[in-house]
């Protein structure tokens, strides 16, 4: 799977809050960003033969509240139209 800028993704596992940059204070923030949280790839960084993806997480009204650099193995690419497997 090759992720690209502006791909929609979901987290495959919880992401510890220490790895997050919180843009806005999140009321009742937990210790982790939930598994299955949806975000958008906003930057791709090549680092030592692997890529890291800066994922922006926003609410339903489009307000960004967190960002994190994640590995491809931590993300699921979301599809909004038919894609053959």
N, C-alpha and C positions, 0 to 999 in steps of 0.2 A: 504494500500500500504506500503510495507516495502522496503526502499531504501538500497542499499548496496554499498560498495566500487566499484568504477569505473563505476557505472551506469551513463548513459547519461540522463540529465534532462534539462528542460526548465523552466524559471521563469514564474510564473502565474501573477505576478504584477511587476510594476517597483520597483527597489531596490535603495534606496537613496544612493548617493555617500558616505555619512558619514559612512555607514555600510560596505563599500568596502575597501579592501587593494589593492591599485593600484601597480602592480609590475613594470609596465612600464608606463611612461607618455602617456596618450591617447590624441592625437591631437583633439582639439575641444571637449573635454570631457564635457558632459552635467551634470546636477544635479542628474541624475538617470541612472541606467542601465536599458535598455528597457525591457518591458514585452516580453516574448518569447525568451529571450537570452538563448543560449544553453551553457551548461557547463558539467563538470564531477565531481562526488562526489569523493573527495580524502581523506576524514576523516569523521568518525561518532563519535559524542560525546554524551554520556548519561548525561543529566543534569536535575535533579529534575523531574523524571518521564516523561521526554520528550527527544527527540533526536534532535540534531542540526547537520546539514550536512555542511561540508566545501566544497564549490563548486568552482572549478577552471574554469575560463572562458578564452578561448584562441581564437586567430584568425584562419583563414583558413589554415595558414601555421604551426599551432601548437604552436605559441608563446603565452605563458600565459601573460595576461595583467591585470587580476583582480581576487580577491578571496573574498568570503564572507561566513560567517556562516548563514545558512538559515534553517527555520523550514520546516518540511515536507509539511505543508499546503501552502507553497509558491512555491512548485515545482511540475512539471509534469514529470513522468517517461516516457522516450522515448523508443519506441520499434522498432527494425530494422528487425524483422521477425514476422510472424503471431503469435498472442497471443489471445486466446479466452477471451472474456470479461465475 
